[in-house]
Amino acid sequence: MPGSTRSTANEQLGFRPDERVYLPAAEMLRQLGFGAVRLLTNTPTRSPRCSANGINVVERVPHVFPATDTNERYLTPRRRAQAIFF
């Protein structure tokens, strides 16, 4: 769907905005002995999804980077459509 964000396109196709599954990653972390992480993400909804799968998120660390002409077209709709922090 040209011009759509991933979450909007998912909804237009009848899916949830975010179809990612966190359980496999959580299980890998557990098997490696990690029960807690500092999560590198700009999307606040990822922290509870990790916690719901048994991984304690002790801190959400945002990506900090300047926008460029190239990535601004990608970032702007995401900021508007979702609670994304840059």
N, C-alpha and C positions, 0 to 999 in steps of 0.2 A: 504494500500500500504506500505508494510514493508520498512523501511528505509527512507520514505518520511516525510517531514515536513507537518504539517496540511495544509498550503497554497498550497504546491506542490500537495498534494493528492487531494485537492479541485479542482485545475486546471485540473488535469488528469481526474477527473470525470465530467468536464464541468461546474464547478461552479466558482465563483469569489474566489480569494485567501482568503478573509475574508467575510463570509456570516452573520456575527453578525449584529443584529439590535439594534440600540442605542435608538430609540424613546421611547420604554416603560420605560427604566431606566430614561431617561430625563424627561418624564412626571411624574414619581414618585418623582423625586427630586423637580420638580416645585410644585407638590401638597404638599410636605413637606416644601415648602417655600424657597428652595435653588435655586438661579439663577446662582451661581458661585461655583466652586469647585477647590480644589487642587487635581489633578488626579495622583494617584499612579500607574505608568506604566513605562515599559521600551520601549514601542512601540510608537514612535512619531506620527504615523498616527491616534492614538486614540484621540488625542486632537482636531483636526479639525472635526472628526466625532461627538464628543460631542458638539462642537460649532455649527455645522450644525443643530443640533437638539435643539438649544436654550439654551444650558448650557455653560456659559462662563468659560473656563478653565484658571484660573489666574496663575497656575503654574503646570508644570509636574514634579512630584517627582519620581525619579527613585528608583527601588528596589535595594538595595545594599547588596549583600551577596556573600560569597566566593563560588566558584565552588567546587564540591566534585566529587569523582570518579563516583558516581551514576548519578548526574545531568549533568556532563560535556558532556556525549553522547547526551543528549537532547538539551543542550544550544549551542553547537558548530554549528550544521546545521542551527539553527535559526539565529545565528549571521551572517553566510554567506549568507543565502537566503533573509534575510529581514534587514531593517535598525533598528536593535534592539540594544539598549544600555545596557550594564551590567557594 
